[in-house]
Amino acid sequence: MTRLPIDDAIPDLIEALKASGRAVLQAPPGAGKTTRVPLAILDAGLCDGRIVMLEPRRLAARAAAERMAETLGQRAGETVGYRVRGETKVSKTTRIEVVTEGILTRMLQSEPDLPGVGAVIFDEFHERSLNADLGLALCLEVTGALRDDLILLAMSATLDAEPVGRLMDALLVTSEGRSFPVETRWLDHPMGTQARRLDALVDLVTQAERETDGGMLVFLPGEGEIRRAEAALTRRLPKDCTIRPLFGSMPFAEQRKAIAPVDSGRKVVLATSIAETSLTIPDIRVVVDMGQARRARFDPGSGMSRLVTERVTRAEATQRAGRAGRVAKGVCYRLWSKGEEGALAAYPPAEIEAADLTGLALELALWGASPSDLAFLTPPPDGAMAEARNLLQMLGALDSNGRITDHGRALAALPLHPRLGHMLVQAGPDAAILAALMAERDPLKGAPADVLLRLEALRDTRAFQRNRVWQVNTGAVDRIKAEAKRLRDRGSRSDLSPASMAALAYPDRIGQRRKGDVPRYVLSGGKGVVLDGEDTLAAAQYLVVTDTDGNPREARVRMAAQITEREIRDLFSDQIDWVETCDWSKRDRRVIARRQERFGAITLDDRIWKDVPSDAVAHAMLDGVRDLGLVLNGAAARLAARVELVRAEGVDLPDFSNQGLMDTVEDWLLPMLEGVRNAEDWKRFDLLPALRSRLDWGQTQELDRRAPGSFETPLGRKVPIDYGGAVPEISVRLQELFGVTRHPIVGGEALKITLLSPAQRPIQITRDLPGFWAGSYADVRKDMRAQYPKHPWPEDPTQADPTLRAKRRS
C-alpha cells in the first residue's frame, strides 16, 4: 500500500481517541485522511459498532466508500458501504458507512442514542455546512446525555481547528506535509476589469496546457461558466485533450466518467467546488483556479435565498491547489496576482450564517431544543431563525407556541425543503413533478416566467422542443423526472391546479399586481417583486412567485404561476381576515379609513370605513402632524417664546421648543384633534388652546409674572408682547401713549417700543419713552402734523390725554 502523509499522524490520533473518545484531526489537502482514518479506527478496534463518516457531497461519499473498499480488496457494500439520497449500498457485514450529512440528522432524530453506531466522523468539517454543524451539535448533546462511549472525530484540511477543539473538548492532532509539492503561479498584474474573466481563464488554461504535463483540473463557479469554457476550450486545446465537466447536478454516471482516467491523451476536468475535497482524480498534476465560488445567501428581510458569485477565500484556494499534489508534484495557476492574495478572506463563511434556516428550525423543533440549548460552533442568526419559524407556523409545522405539530413531524421526515414537503403532503402525488421542478434549476433558458411552460416541457420534452423556441436543459429535465418518480408515493391525491399547489409551498409569495403600467406585485409576505413587462404573465392580477433573482430591494420574478382570487380564498380561508385601518396618507395628505379583507399584505376587498371612531382618526392625524410639521405663529409662537425665555431662567416649565413639542405631541395635542382630518384642516387649526393646556394654574401665574403676555396701554387696550427677539417688544400707536412719563419695564428690562403712525406705519423705535418726548418728538410732530392734520399732535405729549381718535370738528 502506498504510504501517505496521514499515516504518520494516525498513531497519535488513535491514542487521542482512546484517551477521551474525541479528537480534531487537521491534515492538509492530499494527506489521505478520508480513506485512511476510518480503516485505521476499524483496525484499532476502538468501537464495537459501525463507524459512520459524513461527507458533504454524494459524489465524495460514493468515491470515498469505493476507494476504501478497493483497499480491502472488496466492493462497496461489504465492509465499507455508503448511503446517499436515492442510493444505498450497505449489508449486514458493513462496518464503515459513508453517508451524506443529512442522513446523520435523520438517524439522530429517529433514534437519538444511535444504536449500533460506535463512532461518527465529520469529514471536511472546514466546509462548515449547515447539516455538519447541526449533526455535531446533536452528537455532542447525545454523548453528554445518552452515549458517553460514542467516539466523535472532526477532520479538516484548512479549518482553524482550535475553536472546534474547544467546542468538542477534544485533543488536536495535526498531520504535516502533503504527498507531493505544488508550485503556485500567479498573474503578473491584477486583471482589472472582471467582464472578460472567463476569456482570461480560457487563455490561462491554454497557457497551462503548453507549459505542463499531466491531467488538468480547472475550478469555475458554476455549470453555466463550465459549459461556456467547455465550448471555448474545445476550439483552443489540442485534439488529444479530453474535456470533462464535473458539477453537483450531473447524473452520477457522468460524474464518475469525469473522475475516471482517459484511455489516451490528456484529461482536462472543468469542475465546481465539488472537486475541492474528498476526491482523488487520477493523473491530475495541474490546477487552474478561476478564483470564484458560488454560495447561497439568505436575506431574512426578504425571505429569499439567492446564489451569489464571490471570490474564493485563502482556505479554499489552498484546498484547490492541493488537488495538484496527490499523485505527483504539480503546478497551480491562479487567475489573480500575488499581491491580491492578501485581500482574500481567510475562510469561507459558515453556511449557518448565510443560508435559509427553515430546515434547521424544523429539525430543532423536532429535537425539542432552541439554538441556545445546543453547542453550535457558530450560533444561527436571530433574524434568520425568526423568519424561519414564522414560515413554519404559516405552513402549520409549528403551533403558536413554536412547538412542532404532527404535520411538522411529517415534513421533517421528507427529503425536501419544508415548503415543498408541505405542498407534497397537502397536494399528493400530482405535486411531485412540481416539487422536483422547484428544487432543481430552471430547465428552460430565456423562457417567460410561467410555471406551466416548464410542466409542458416535462410532460413531453421532444414535442416541446419541436414546437417551442426556448432551449431545454435536458440534463435538468432528466433530474427533475427522476426526483419526481422518487417523490410520487407521498401524500394523498387532490384536484388542485399547479398554481394552487405552488401557493401551498409559497403562501408568503402570493403576489397582487399594483396599479401602473409596469407589472409590479406586492407579495403576501410584504415584499415587492417586478415582472418583465413583456412576460406572458404581465397582465395577471395574482401570481404565485416560485423563483426570483433574490435582489433584496426589488426582486425580479424568474418563475411564477397565475392564480385566481377564488383559489386563494379556497386555500387560505382560515388566514383571510377583515382589517380596519385608519392611517395618514402622505400622498393624499389626509386621513384614510378603510375596511380591508386581507391575506397577509395583499388586499382582496377594500371598502370605506364609515363609522370610524374619532380617537382612531385623531391618532392617524397625529402621524399627519409629524409628516406636515409643527409651525407656530401668532399668539401660539408668542406663548412658546415666553415659556422658553422663563425656562432659560431655571423655572420648571414644560419644554416648548419645537423639538420638545414634537417629542410630546401625543400628550398635549391628541385630545384637541377632533375634526382635523387633512392638511387644510391642520393649516387652519389654532394651536394656542392646546399649548395653554400644557400649563397648570401655578405655572401660568409664574409665567405671567415673569414674562407677561401683553402690555396694557393707558386706554386699557392689551398689546401682545413679542419675546421672539433679543428683547421683548411691542408695536403701538404713538398717540395711545400720550401722558406716559415712565418707560414700560418687563422682567426688569425696558420694552422695545415701535411707535406707529395713525396709518399703523413705524415712526420711531425707542427704549426710552421720556427721552423721546423730550427729544426727537418735536421733529416727528412736525412731519406727522403735515401728513395727518386731522389727528392731535400736542406740543407737550406728557400732559396730553391718550387717544386713538382724530380731532373733533369745530
GUMI-579483 format. One record per residue (C-alpha): residue in one letter; y, x, z. Coordinates in steps of 0.1 Angstrom, whole numbers, padded with zeros to 4 digits, always signed. Layout:
<recs>
aYXZ
...
</recs>
This chain:
<recs>
m+0000+0000+0000
t+0034+0014-0009
r+0054+0024+0021
l+0087+0006+0026
p+0117+0014+0049
i+0109-0016+0071
d+0076+0000+0081
d+0093+0025+0104
a+0110-0003+0123
i+0080-0026+0127
p+0066-0008+0159
d+0099-0013+0177
l+0101-0049+0165
i+0066-0057+0178
e+0074-0041+0212
a+0106-0062+0214
l+0087-0094+0207
k+0060-0085+0232
a+0086-0079+0258
s+0108-0110+0255
g+0095-0132+0227
r+0128-0129+0209
a+0144-0104+0186
v+0170-0099+0159
l+0160-0076+0130
q+0187-0061+0109
a+0175-0044+0077
p+0193-0036+0045
p+0185-0052+0012
g+0153-0040-0003
a+0138-0028+0030
g+0108-0052+0027
k+0113-0073+0058
t+0105-0107+0041
t+0069-0097+0031
r+0060-0071+0057
v+0072-0086+0091
p+0052-0118+0091
l+0020-0099+0083
a+0028-0073+0110
i+0032-0101+0136
l-0001-0116+0125
d-0019-0083+0126
a-0004-0076+0161
g-0019-0108+0174
l+0014-0118+0191
c+0006-0155+0189
d-0023-0179+0186
g-0005-0205+0165
r+0009-0204+0129
i+0038-0182+0120
v+0065-0203+0103
m+0090-0184+0083
l+0122-0201+0069
e+0137-0193+0036
p+0170-0207+0023
r+0156-0215-0012
r+0124-0229-0028
l+0120-0200-0052
a+0123-0175-0024
a+0098-0194-0003
r+0072-0195-0031
a+0078-0159-0041
a+0075-0146-0005
a+0043-0165+0001
e+0027-0154-0031
r+0037-0118-0026
m+0022-0117+0010
a-0010-0135-0003
e-0013-0109-0031
t-0010-0081-0004
l-0040-0097+0013
g-0059-0100-0020
q-0057-0138-0018
r-0040-0167-0034
a-0012-0187-0018
g-0026-0215+0003
e-0052-0194+0021
t-0040-0171+0049
v-0004-0174+0036
g+0009-0207+0023
y+0041-0225+0016
r+0058-0259+0019
v+0088-0268-0002
r+0103-0301-0013
g+0078-0316-0037
e+0051-0290-0034
t+0027-0278-0006
k+0001-0250-0006
v-0015-0247+0028
s-0050-0251+0042
k-0069-0251+0075
t-0070-0213+0073
t-0033-0208+0068
r-0017-0186+0095
i+0016-0178+0079
e+0035-0208+0064
v+0067-0201+0044
v+0090-0232+0044
t+0124-0241+0032
e+0148-0246+0061
g+0150-0284+0062
i+0113-0287+0067
l+0115-0270+0101
t+0140-0296+0112
r+0116-0324+0102
m+0088-0306+0122
l+0110-0304+0153
q+0122-0340+0151
s+0086-0352+0147
e+0071-0330+0174
p+0097-0311+0194
d+0071-0289+0211
l+0059-0276+0177
p+0021-0278+0184
g+0001-0252+0166
v+0031-0230+0159
g+0033-0197+0177
a+0064-0181+0161
v+0094-0191+0140
i+0111-0165+0118
f+0146-0172+0104
d+0147-0150+0072
e+0180-0142+0056
f+0199-0156+0086
h+0230-0139+0073
e+0234-0167+0048
r+0243-0190+0077
s+0230-0221+0061
l+0235-0254+0079
n+0198-0260+0083
a+0192-0225+0096
d+0220-0228+0122
l+0206-0262+0133
g+0170-0250+0133
l+0178-0220+0155
a+0199-0242+0180
l+0170-0267+0183
c+0144-0239+0187
l+0165-0223+0215
e+0165-0257+0233
v+0128-0261+0228
t+0120-0227+0242
g+0141-0234+0272
a+0126-0268+0279
l+0091-0271+0264
r+0078-0239+0249
d+0087-0207+0267
d+0059-0190+0248
l+0074-0197+0213
i+0084-0165+0195
l+0118-0165+0178
l+0129-0139+0153
a+0161-0138+0132
m+0162-0114+0103
s+0192-0104+0083
a+0203-0079+0057
t+0241-0079+0062
l+0248-0100+0092
d+0269-0088+0122
a+0238-0091+0143
e+0253-0086+0178
p+0266-0122+0182
v+0232-0136+0171
g+0215-0113+0197
r+0238-0126+0224
l+0232-0162+0214
m+0194-0157+0215
d+0195-0133+0245
a+0174-0111+0222
l+0169-0074+0215
l+0184-0060+0183
v+0161-0039+0161
t+0176-0020+0131
s+0158-0006+0100
e+0177+0022+0084
g+0178+0030+0047
r+0166+0013+0015
s+0138+0022-0009
f+0160+0040-0034
p+0197+0050-0036
v+0221+0028-0056
e+0252+0043-0073
t+0282+0020-0074
r+0306+0020-0103
w+0339+0001-0102
l+0366-0007-0128
d+0392+0019-0132
h+0420-0006-0127
p+0422-0042-0114
m+0416-0068-0141
g+0449-0086-0137
t+0445-0120-0153
q+0414-0140-0145
a+0415-0160-0177
r+0392-0136-0196
r+0369-0128-0166
l+0337-0139-0184
d+0347-0119-0215
a+0352-0089-0193
l+0318-0094-0177
v+0301-0095-0212
d+0319-0063-0220
l+0307-0047-0188
v+0271-0058-0193
t+0272-0043-0229
q+0286-0011-0214
a+0259-0010-0187
e+0232-0015-0214
r+0244+0015-0233
e+0247+0037-0202
t+0215+0029-0183
d+0178+0022-0185
g+0156-0004-0169
g+0159-0041-0162
m+0193-0056-0155
l+0204-0083-0131
v+0238-0099-0137
f+0254-0121-0110
l+0275-0151-0121
p+0288-0181-0100
g+0270-0210-0117
e+0250-0224-0146
g+0280-0230-0168
e+0290-0194-0167
i+0254-0183-0172
r+0250-0204-0203
r+0282-0191-0218
a+0274-0155-0210
e+0239-0160-0225
a+0254-0172-0258
a+0278-0143-0259
l+0252-0116-0249
t+0227-0129-0274
r+0251-0117-0301
r+0261-0085-0284
l+0229-0069-0269
p+0202-0051-0289
k+0173-0072-0302
d+0148-0057-0278
c+0168-0071-0248
t+0152-0103-0234
i+0178-0126-0217
r+0165-0148-0188
p+0187-0173-0170
l+0180-0180-0133
f+0196-0207-0112
g+0186-0231-0085
s+0183-0263-0105
m+0160-0248-0132
p+0124-0260-0133
f+0102-0238-0112
a+0082-0226-0142
e+0114-0214-0158
q+0124-0196-0126
r+0090-0178-0125
k+0095-0168-0161
a+0129-0153-0152
i+0114-0130-0124
a+0082-0121-0143
p+0081-0088-0163
v+0086-0089-0200
d+0059-0076-0224
s+0082-0051-0241
g+0118-0041-0243
r+0144-0046-0217
k+0150-0077-0195
v+0185-0090-0186
v+0185-0117-0159
l+0216-0138-0156
a+0215-0153-0121
t+0235-0171-0095
s+0233-0161-0058
i+0197-0174-0058
a+0188-0138-0067
e+0207-0122-0038
t+0179-0124-0012
s+0142-0125-0006
l+0133-0119-0043
t+0120-0087-0059
i+0124-0090-0096
p+0102-0063-0111
d+0119-0034-0131
i+0154-0042-0120
r+0174-0010-0119
v+0209-0022-0128
v+0231-0048-0112
v+0263-0061-0128
d+0283-0082-0103
m+0310-0106-0116
g+0323-0108-0081
q+0323-0145-0077
a+0303-0171-0057
r+0303-0209-0058
r+0304-0227-0024
a+0305-0263-0014
r+0337-0271+0005
f+0342-0303+0025
d+0376-0318+0032
p+0374-0341+0063
g+0407-0357+0053
s+0393-0370+0020
g+0357-0372+0030
m+0347-0355-0002
s+0329-0322-0010
r+0336-0301-0040
l+0322-0268-0054
v+0348-0241-0054
t+0345-0207-0070
e+0356-0179-0047
r+0355-0141-0045
v+0324-0126-0031
t+0325-0111+0004
r+0317-0074+0011
a+0284-0085+0027
e+0274-0104-0005
a+0284-0075-0027
t+0262-0052-0006
q+0233-0076-0008
r+0236-0079-0046
a+0239-0041-0051
g+0206-0037-0031
r+0187-0056-0058
a+0191-0024-0080
g+0173-0001-0055
r+0140-0019-0049
v+0118-0002-0075
a+0137+0029-0084
k+0171+0045-0080
g+0197+0022-0095
v+0233+0015-0106
c+0256-0013-0096
y+0286-0022-0118
r+0313-0042-0101
l+0339-0063-0120
w+0367-0051-0097
s+0383-0019-0088
k+0375+0002-0057
g+0410-0005-0044
e+0403-0042-0044
e+0372-0039-0023
g+0392-0037+0009
a+0408-0071+0002
l+0374-0088+0002
a+0364-0108+0033
a+0337-0092+0054
y+0312-0121+0055
p+0309-0155+0038
p+0319-0185+0059
a+0291-0202+0077
e+0281-0234+0059
i+0287-0254+0091
e+0324-0245+0088
a+0329-0260+0053
a+0301-0284+0044
d+0296-0321+0046
l+0282-0327+0081
t+0269-0362+0077
g+0233-0350+0077
l+0239-0327+0107
a+0255-0356+0126
l+0224-0378+0119
e+0200-0351+0130
l+0219-0345+0162
a+0219-0383+0169
l+0182-0384+0163
w+0177-0354+0186
g+0199-0372+0212
a+0224-0344+0216
s+0260-0337+0208
p+0271-0303+0193
s+0282-0291+0227
d+0247-0296+0241
l+0232-0270+0217
a+0236-0233+0213
f+0253-0231+0179
l+0265-0197+0166
t+0294-0215+0151
p+0302-0249+0165
p+0307-0276+0139
p+0344-0285+0134
d+0355-0316+0153
g+0373-0332+0124
a+0343-0330+0100
m+0320-0343+0127
a+0342-0373+0134
e+0343-0381+0097
a+0305-0378+0095
r+0300-0401+0125
n+0324-0427+0110
l+0304-0427+0078
l+0271-0431+0096
q+0285-0460+0116
m+0296-0476+0083
l+0261-0471+0069
g+0246-0487+0101
a+0228-0454+0110
l+0247-0452+0143
d+0258-0480+0166
s+0293-0484+0180
n+0284-0460+0209
g+0273-0433+0185
r+0236-0438+0192
i+0211-0437+0164
t+0197-0471+0152
d+0163-0479+0137
h+0180-0478+0103
g+0193-0443+0112
r+0158-0431+0120
a+0146-0444+0087
l+0174-0425+0069
a+0166-0393+0088
a+0131-0393+0075
l+0142-0393+0039
p+0147-0361+0019
l+0182-0373+0009
h+0218-0374+0020
p+0222-0403+0043
r+0244-0421+0017
l+0216-0420-0009
g+0190-0427+0017
h+0208-0459+0028
m+0211-0470-0008
l+0174-0464-0014
v+0163-0482+0017
q+0185-0512+0011
a+0181-0515-0027
g+0145-0504-0031
p+0126-0487-0059
d+0152-0496-0086
a+0177-0474-0068
a+0155-0443-0071
i+0169-0433-0105
l+0204-0438-0093
a+0198-0418-0061
a+0183-0389-0082
l+0213-0391-0106
m+0238-0389-0078
a+0220-0360-0061
e+0219-0340-0094
r+0247-0326-0116
d+0261-0349-0143
p+0236-0349-0172
l+0264-0359-0197
k+0291-0335-0208
g+0325-0348-0217
a+0315-0385-0214
p+0336-0413-0198
a+0331-0418-0161
d+0308-0449-0164
v+0275-0445-0145
l+0259-0470-0169
l+0261-0444-0197
r+0241-0420-0176
l+0215-0446-0168
e+0213-0454-0206
a+0207-0417-0213
l+0180-0415-0186
r+0162-0446-0199
d+0158-0433-0235
t+0172-0398-0239
r+0162-0394-0276
a+0178-0427-0286
f+0209-0419-0267
q+0212-0385-0284
r+0209-0402-0318
n+0234-0430-0311
r+0260-0414-0288
v+0283-0384-0294
w+0281-0369-0259
q+0260-0338-0252
v+0230-0345-0229
n+0218-0318-0205
t+0181-0322-0209
g+0172-0300-0180
a+0192-0322-0157
v+0176-0353-0172
d+0141-0339-0165
r+0150-0330-0129
i+0165-0365-0123
k+0135-0382-0137
a+0111-0361-0116
e+0131-0367-0084
a+0133-0405-0092
k+0095-0406-0096
r+0091-0390-0061
l+0115-0415-0045
r+0103-0447-0062
d+0080-0458-0034
r+0108-0461-0009
g+0125-0493+0003
s+0118-0529-0008
r+0128-0543-0042
s+0161-0560-0047
d+0180-0575-0076
l+0212-0555-0071
s+0232-0542-0100
p+0237-0504-0104
a+0273-0509-0092
s+0262-0527-0060
m+0236-0500-0053
a+0263-0474-0057
a+0285-0493-0033
l+0258-0492-0007
a+0259-0454-0009
y+0297-0451-0011
p+0312-0480+0009
d+0342-0458+0016
r+0348-0451-0021
i+0352-0486-0034
g+0384-0484-0054
q+0410-0511-0061
r+0434-0505-0090
r+0470-0500-0081
k+0498-0516-0102
g+0511-0494-0130
d+0501-0481-0164
v+0482-0451-0150
p+0447-0461-0137
r+0452-0451-0100
y+0430-0465-0074
v+0432-0468-0036
l+0397-0463-0020
s+0384-0484+0008
g+0383-0452+0029
g+0421-0449+0025
k+0424-0421-0001
g+0436-0422-0036
v+0420-0413-0069
v+0430-0413-0105
l+0410-0420-0137
d+0417-0407-0171
g+0439-0432-0190
e+0416-0431-0220
d+0384-0437-0200
t+0364-0468-0208
l+0367-0479-0171
a+0405-0476-0171
a+0411-0513-0170
a+0386-0521-0143
q+0401-0538-0112
y+0374-0525-0089
l+0353-0493-0091
v+0327-0475-0070
v+0335-0438-0073
t+0304-0417-0070
d+0318-0383-0081
t+0353-0367-0082
d+0367-0332-0087
g+0374-0332-0049
n+0411-0325-0052
p+0425-0331-0017
r+0458-0345-0029
e+0446-0370-0056
a+0410-0366-0068
r+0402-0372-0104
v+0372-0396-0110
r+0343-0380-0128
m+0317-0407-0123
a+0321-0443-0113
a+0307-0479-0118
q+0327-0510-0123
i+0321-0536-0096
t+0333-0572-0091
e+0351-0587-0062
r+0321-0611-0058
e+0297-0582-0054
i+0320-0565-0028
r+0321-0598-0008
d+0283-0603-0011
l+0276-0567+0001
f+0301-0563+0029
s+0309-0598+0041
d+0305-0586+0077
q+0331-0559+0072
i+0358-0580+0055
d+0384-0593+0079
w+0417-0611+0078
v+0445-0589+0090
e+0481-0599+0098
t+0507-0572+0091
c+0543-0572+0098
d+0559-0539+0086
w+0591-0524+0075
s+0591-0517+0037
k+0611-0486+0028
r+0610-0496-0008
d+0622-0532-0003
r+0644-0522+0027
r+0632-0553+0046
v+0605-0565+0070
i+0575-0579+0051
a+0550-0601+0069
r+0516-0607+0052
r+0482-0621+0060
q+0457-0600+0041
e+0419-0602+0036
r+0408-0566+0037
f+0378-0544+0032
g+0388-0511+0047
a+0420-0500+0029
i+0417-0524+0000
t+0432-0559-0001
l+0411-0587-0015
d+0436-0615-0008
d+0473-0614+0001
r+0495-0642+0015
i+0529-0646+0031
w+0526-0648+0069
k+0548-0677+0076
d+0547-0682+0113
v+0551-0645+0122
p+0562-0641+0159
s+0597-0629+0164
d+0586-0599+0185
a+0565-0587+0156
v+0595-0589+0133
a+0616-0570+0159
h+0590-0542+0162
a+0589-0538+0124
m+0627-0539+0122
l+0627-0511+0148
d+0609-0489+0121
g+0636-0501+0098
v+0663-0488+0121
r+0645-0454+0123
d+0644-0454+0085
l+0680-0466+0079
g+0695-0446+0107
l+0719-0454+0136
v+0755-0454+0126
l+0781-0461+0154
n+0816-0472+0146
g+0844-0491+0161
a+0840-0502+0196
a+0804-0490+0198
a+0814-0455+0188
r+0842-0455+0213
l+0819-0466+0241
a+0794-0439+0232
a+0822-0413+0232
r+0834-0424+0267
v+0798-0422+0281
e+0792-0387+0266
l+0826-0375+0280
v+0818-0387+0315
r+0782-0374+0313
a+0796-0340+0304
e+0813-0340+0338
g+0779-0343+0355
v+0779-0381+0361
d+0744-0396+0359
l+0747-0419+0329
p+0722-0427+0300
d+0722-0404+0270
f+0745-0420+0244
s+0742-0391+0219
n+0728-0401+0185
q+0695-0383+0192
g+0693-0398+0228
l+0699-0433+0215
m+0672-0429+0188
d+0647-0415+0213
t+0651-0446+0235
v+0658-0471+0208
e+0628-0493+0217
d+0641-0497+0253
w+0676-0508+0246
l+0677-0522+0210
l+0644-0541+0207
p+0654-0571+0228
m+0685-0575+0207
l+0670-0575+0172
e+0661-0612+0169
g+0671-0625+0135
v+0675-0590+0120
r+0651-0585+0091
n+0666-0564+0064
a+0691-0537+0056
e+0720-0561+0051
d+0714-0578+0085
w+0714-0543+0101
k+0746-0534+0084
r+0763-0565+0100
f+0747-0560+0134
d+0771-0555+0163
l+0757-0526+0184
l+0782-0530+0213
p+0764-0556+0234
a+0731-0536+0231
l+0748-0504+0241
r+0766-0521+0271
s+0732-0534+0283
r+0722-0498+0290
l+0747-0495+0318
d+0743-0513+0351
w+0773-0527+0371
g+0779-0495+0391
q+0777-0472+0360
t+0802-0495+0342
q+0826-0493+0371
e+0823-0455+0373
l+0828-0452+0336
d+0859-0474+0336
r+0874-0454+0365
r+0868-0420+0349
a+0873-0430+0312
p+0889-0464+0309
g+0882-0482+0276
s+0918-0493+0270
f+0954-0488+0278
e+0974-0518+0289
t+1009-0520+0273
p+1039-0534+0292
l+1033-0566+0272
g+0999-0569+0287
r+0981-0561+0255
k+0950-0538+0258
v+0949-0510+0232
p+0915-0492+0228
i+0914-0456+0238
d+0897-0433+0213
y+0877-0405+0230
g+0864-0390+0198
g+0889-0362+0195
a+0898-0333+0217
v+0919-0355+0240
p+0919-0393+0245
e+0944-0411+0222
i+0959-0445+0213
s+0979-0459+0185
v+1007-0483+0195
r+1039-0497+0180
l+1069-0478+0193
q+1089-0509+0204
e+1060-0520+0226
l+1067-0490+0248
f+1104-0497+0254
g+1111-0493+0291
v+1082-0470+0298
t+1096-0439+0315
r+1064-0421+0326
h+1038-0409+0302
p+1004-0426+0305
i+0976-0405+0321
v+0938-0410+0316
g+0913-0390+0337
g+0941-0366+0348
e+0951-0359+0312
a+0981-0371+0292
l+0972-0396+0265
k+0979-0386+0229
i+1000-0414+0216
t+1005-0422+0179
l+1037-0442+0177
l+1037-0468+0149
s+1064-0485+0129
p+1066-0523+0126
a+1045-0518+0095
q+1018-0500+0115
r+1026-0466+0099
p+1026-0435+0121
i+1061-0423+0131
q+1056-0397+0157
i+1027-0382+0178
t+1035-0373+0214
r+1020-0364+0247
d+1054-0365+0264
l+1070-0400+0260
p+1101-0394+0283
g+1108-0362+0263
f+1105-0382+0231
w+1130-0408+0243
a+1155-0381+0253
g+1150-0360+0222
s+1138-0370+0188
y+1140-0407+0193
a+1177-0407+0181
d+1166-0393+0147
v+1137-0418+0145
r+1161-0446+0154
k+1185-0437+0126
d+1156-0438+0100
m+1140-0469+0114
r+1172-0489+0115
a+1177-0484+0078
q+1140-0492+0070
y+1136-0521+0095
p+1170-0536+0101
k+1156-0569+0115
h+1139-0551+0144
p+1156-0539+0176
w+1164-0502+0179
p+1184-0498+0211
e+1203-0466+0219
d+1186-0463+0253
p+1150-0473+0249
t+1143-0466+0286
q+1165-0496+0295
a+1153-0520+0268
d+1126-0546+0271
p+1093-0540+0252
t+1088-0563+0222
l+1068-0569+0191
r+1093-0594+0177
a+1122-0590+0152
k+1158-0595+0164
r+1169-0632+0168
r+1191-0646+0142
s+1228-0651+0152
</recs>
